[in-house]
């Protein structure tokens, strides 16, 4: 259960800021912001201790098997650390199977092509998950595949992918799994005792509720050791970053000191809320409040209930001729809520995030604001076109 203190309405963002209903950057607490008001020397012992604390606290989230893993932070956005993972762990003579059902699977495949590594893709479109049986068939058909990449939560649609069955299929075929858990880590369970993987990546500005500036990989030490000399990049070489941190306690290049300070404060709040279970419970309640309220207004979700994540929800745009998303966006912003445009190829849509320093009371206000915006626009029904609903209700076949 969530901490009782966190079940009350959260205070509004500082200085009249709007709530960021996005998959990160997101709304942060006053304590996280406050932590950035001091300067730190990047080579100083105090900052080295902060880096060690950051790494240790993240490893704690893996549970009892944490001693077989290590944490390597990398400067930059989430895409930087995804590239670092792919370029460090997929060997030059290896081949990656990307399980794609949105923009981030496509970006991973593009990354592999840019760094000159072999890649193949299972593309599930906008709204269906990749399934274990598909992975099994692909691995049987192509013995050159050495690694599989799964997107834990595909934020272009909000789908929560079935990483357990993907992991089972991958290791049954003698291959290795890499996980992009950018938008799910810290709120959706990922227990390496149950779900086997070589490495998982996320970033500071997602479910831990820090601010942008670095990503991190939690990888098996055996994978890190085997990655020596494999990277295509100087700055994105995970083995080199790991070796330097193990030897000196320092980042190889200028670290985002203020971001690290903020992230440690966010990690403390994450632990106080009950860790992954507590954070996930709050986000699920946010999602349930949002979805029920938006459906009551007539909006339809892209995904069926069984694939909805607690991270972000995609809604079809209303078919009503008076509905224009740019105006809807601006009206929501005027009411204190920044939402996200859609990222689908098959239908007009928009997204509303459920993560960040906010609770279900805020989500109730989001729904009220959406209803007010529809009335201001003269939209009396939020129903989408019928054919997009037909697509959503298509059977999940493999």
WOCOR-V221566 format. One record per residue. N is the residue number from 1. OMEGA is omega in whole degrees, 0 to 359 (* if undefined). Layout:
n = {N & N}
omega = {OMEGA & OMEGA}
This chain:
n = {1 & 2 & 3 & 4 & 5 & 6 & 7 & 8 & 9 & 10 & 11 & 12 & 13 & 14 & 15 & 16 & 17 & 18 & 19 & 20 & 21 & 22 & 23 & 24 & 25 & 26 & 27 & 28 & 29 & 30 & 31 & 32 & 33 & 34 & 35 & 36 & 37 & 38 & 39 & 40 & 41 & 42 & 43 & 44 & 45 & 46 & 47 & 48 & 49 & 50 & 51 & 52 & 53 & 54 & 55 & 56 & 57 & 58 & 59 & 60 & 61 & 62 & 63 & 64 & 65 & 66 & 67 & 68 & 69 & 70 & 71 & 72 & 73 & 74 & 75 & 76 & 77 & 78 & 79 & 80 & 81 & 82 & 83 & 84 & 85 & 86 & 87 & 88 & 89 & 90 & 91 & 92 & 93 & 94 & 95 & 96 & 97 & 98 & 99 & 100 & 101 & 102 & 103 & 104 & 105 & 106 & 107 & 108 & 109 & 110 & 111 & 112 & 113 & 114 & 115 & 116 & 117 & 118 & 119 & 120 & 121 & 122 & 123 & 124 & 125 & 126 & 127 & 128 & 129 & 130 & 131 & 132 & 133 & 134 & 135 & 136 & 137 & 138 & 139 & 140 & 141 & 142 & 143 & 144 & 145 & 146 & 147 & 148 & 149 & 150 & 151 & 152 & 153 & 154 & 155 & 156 & 157 & 158 & 159 & 160 & 161 & 162 & 163 & 164 & 165 & 166 & 167 & 168 & 169 & 170 & 171 & 172 & 173 & 174 & 175 & 176 & 177 & 178 & 179 & 180 & 181 & 182 & 183 & 184 & 185 & 186 & 187 & 188 & 189 & 190 & 191 & 192 & 193 & 194 & 195 & 196 & 197 & 198 & 199 & 200 & 201 & 202 & 203 & 204 & 205 & 206 & 207 & 208 & 209 & 210 & 211 & 212 & 213 & 214 & 215 & 216 & 217 & 218 & 219 & 220 & 221 & 222 & 223 & 224 & 225 & 226 & 227 & 228 & 229 & 230 & 231 & 232 & 233 & 234 & 235 & 236 & 237 & 238 & 239 & 240 & 241 & 242 & 243 & 244 & 245 & 246 & 247 & 248 & 249 & 250 & 251 & 252 & 253 & 254 & 255 & 256 & 257 & 258 & 259 & 260 & 261 & 262 & 263 & 264 & 265 & 266 & 267 & 268 & 269 & 270 & 271 & 272 & 273 & 274 & 275 & 276 & 277 & 278 & 279 & 280 & 281 & 282 & 283 & 284 & 285 & 286 & 287 & 288 & 289 & 290 & 291 & 292 & 293 & 294 & 295 & 296 & 297 & 298 & 299 & 300 & 301 & 302 & 303 & 304 & 305 & 306 & 307 & 308 & 309 & 310 & 311 & 312 & 313 & 314 & 315 & 316 & 317 & 318 & 319 & 320 & 321 & 322 & 323 & 324 & 325 & 326 & 327 & 328 & 329 & 330 & 331 & 332 & 333 & 334 & 335 & 336 & 337 & 338 & 339 & 340 & 341 & 342 & 343 & 344 & 345 & 346 & 347 & 348 & 349 & 350 & 351 & 352 & 353 & 354 & 355 & 356 & 357 & 358 & 359 & 360 & 361 & 362 & 363 & 364 & 365 & 366 & 367 & 368 & 369 & 370 & 371 & 372 & 373 & 374 & 375 & 376 & 377 & 378 & 379 & 380 & 381 & 382 & 383 & 384 & 385 & 386 & 387 & 388 & 389 & 390 & 391 & 392 & 393 & 394 & 395 & 396 & 397 & 398}
omega = {177 & 174 & 182 & 180 & 183 & 180 & 176 & 181 & 179 & 176 & 178 & 177 & 184 & 171 & 177 & 180 & 174 & 169 & 177 & 181 & 185 & 178 & 179 & 4 & 184 & 179 & 181 & 181 & 176 & 180 & 177 & 178 & 182 & 183 & 182 & 184 & 177 & 176 & 182 & 173 & 189 & 179 & 184 & 181 & 179 & 180 & 176 & 178 & 177 & 178 & 178 & 179 & 179 & 183 & 182 & 181 & 178 & 178 & 179 & 181 & 178 & 177 & 190 & 183 & 187 & 183 & 178 & 179 & 168 & 183 & 178 & 174 & 180 & 178 & 175 & 181 & 180 & 180 & 178 & 184 & 173 & 177 & 178 & 179 & 183 & 183 & 181 & 189 & 176 & 184 & 181 & 179 & 178 & 179 & 183 & 169 & 178 & 175 & 191 & 167 & 178 & 188 & 188 & 169 & 178 & 180 & 178 & 178 & 177 & 178 & 180 & 179 & 181 & 182 & 172 & 178 & 181 & 183 & 171 & 190 & 161 & 184 & 182 & 180 & 188 & 196 & 178 & 180 & 168 & 184 & 183 & 181 & 177 & 177 & 179 & 181 & 181 & 181 & 175 & 184 & 186 & 181 & 179 & 180 & 179 & 185 & 175 & 174 & 175 & 172 & 185 & 174 & 180 & 190 & 175 & 177 & 186 & 184 & 175 & 187 & 186 & 187 & 180 & 181 & 176 & 179 & 180 & 181 & 182 & 184 & 173 & 179 & 178 & 179 & 186 & 184 & 170 & 184 & 168 & 179 & 186 & 188 & 184 & 186 & 181 & 179 & 178 & 185 & 172 & 187 & 181 & 172 & 180 & 185 & 184 & 175 & 178 & 183 & 175 & 179 & 172 & 181 & 190 & 191 & 180 & 190 & 173 & 175 & 168 & 182 & 184 & 175 & 175 & 170 & 179 & 175 & 170 & 189 & 172 & 180 & 177 & 178 & 178 & 179 & 181 & 184 & 183 & 178 & 185 & 188 & 175 & 193 & 172 & 188 & 182 & 181 & 184 & 179 & 181 & 178 & 179 & 182 & 179 & 180 & 178 & 183 & 189 & 186 & 185 & 170 & 181 & 181 & 187 & 181 & 175 & 191 & 182 & 179 & 178 & 179 & 179 & 183 & 177 & 176 & 178 & 178 & 178 & 179 & 178 & 179 & 181 & 180 & 182 & 177 & 183 & 182 & 181 & 180 & 180 & 180 & 179 & 180 & 178 & 178 & 174 & 180 & 184 & 177 & 180 & 185 & 180 & 181 & 181 & 177 & 176 & 176 & 180 & 178 & 177 & 177 & 175 & 189 & 169 & 186 & 185 & 179 & 180 & 176 & 174 & 186 & 182 & 183 & 177 & 177 & 172 & 173 & 176 & 178 & 183 & 184 & 181 & 182 & 174 & 185 & 180 & 179 & 177 & 179 & 183 & 178 & 176 & 179 & 178 & 180 & 173 & 183 & 175 & 179 & 189 & 174 & 176 & 180 & 182 & 177 & 189 & 184 & 175 & 185 & 170 & 185 & 175 & 181 & 180 & 187 & 182 & 184 & 181 & 182 & 187 & 176 & 177 & 181 & 174 & 177 & 177 & 180 & 178 & 179 & 179 & 177 & 178 & 180 & 178 & 180 & 178 & 181 & 183 & 180 & 184 & 174 & 181 & 181 & 176 & 174 & 183 & 185 & 178 & 176 & 177 & 178 & 182 & 184 & 177 & 180 & 180 & 183 & 177 & *}
